[in-house]
Amino acid sequence: MAAYLPNVSAQCAMCRATIENNVSSGDTTVGAGLNMGILYLFAAPYLLAMIIGYFWYRNAKMKKRAAY
């Protein structure tokens, strides 16, 4: 897995070059789409953790009420 790390870094440079070429030609939709993808990948784990935490809290609360 660590052997592929330099290749992954190279792909990021290729994406950056593509975005720069598109922006220089006046097309900003690709850059906006890339930014939305980054935000989605950033927010997804936190949203999933909040949903799991909510159901865990609700389940614990119902079990506590049933015990009384």
C-alpha positions as CSV (number, residue, x, y, z in Angstrom):
1,M,0.0,0.0,0.0
2,A,2.8,2.4,0.8
3,A,4.4,1.7,-2.6
4,Y,1.4,3.5,-4.2
5,L,1.7,6.7,-2.1
6,P,3.9,8.6,-4.7
7,N,1.4,7.6,-7.4
8,V,-1.5,9.1,-5.4
9,S,0.4,12.3,-5.0
10,A,1.0,12.5,-8.7
11,Q,-2.7,12.1,-9.4
12,C,-3.4,15.2,-7.2
13,A,-0.9,17.2,-9.3
14,M,-2.7,16.1,-12.4
15,C,-6.1,17.1,-11.1
16,R,-4.6,20.5,-10.1
17,A,-3.2,21.0,-13.6
18,T,-6.5,20.1,-15.2
19,I,-8.4,22.5,-12.9
20,E,-5.8,25.3,-13.6
21,N,-6.2,24.8,-17.4
22,N,-10.0,24.9,-17.2
23,V,-10.0,28.0,-15.0
24,S,-7.5,29.8,-17.3
25,S,-9.9,29.1,-20.2
26,G,-12.8,30.5,-18.3
27,D,-14.5,27.3,-17.3
28,T,-15.0,27.3,-13.5
29,T,-17.6,24.5,-13.2
30,V,-15.0,21.7,-12.9
31,G,-13.4,23.5,-9.9
32,A,-16.7,24.1,-8.2
33,G,-17.6,20.5,-8.7
34,L,-14.3,19.4,-7.2
35,N,-14.8,21.7,-4.2
36,M,-18.3,20.3,-3.6
37,G,-16.8,16.8,-3.7
38,I,-14.2,17.7,-1.2
39,L,-16.8,19.1,1.1
40,Y,-19.0,16.0,0.7
41,L,-16.1,13.7,1.6
42,F,-15.3,16.0,4.6
43,A,-18.8,16.1,6.0
44,A,-19.9,12.5,5.4
45,P,-18.1,10.8,8.3
46,Y,-19.2,13.4,10.8
47,L,-22.8,13.2,9.6
48,L,-22.7,9.4,9.9
49,A,-21.3,9.6,13.4
50,M,-24.0,12.0,14.4
51,I,-26.7,9.7,13.1
52,I,-25.3,6.7,14.9
53,G,-24.9,8.8,18.1
54,Y,-28.5,9.9,17.9
55,F,-29.9,6.4,17.5
56,W,-27.6,5.1,20.3
57,Y,-28.8,7.9,22.6
58,R,-32.4,7.3,21.7
59,N,-32.1,3.6,22.3
60,A,-30.3,4.1,25.7
61,K,-33.0,6.5,26.7
62,M,-35.8,4.1,25.8
63,K,-34.1,1.3,27.7
64,K,-33.7,3.5,30.8
65,R,-37.4,4.4,30.7
66,A,-38.4,0.7,30.3
67,A,-36.3,-0.2,33.4
68,Y,-38.4,2.2,35.6
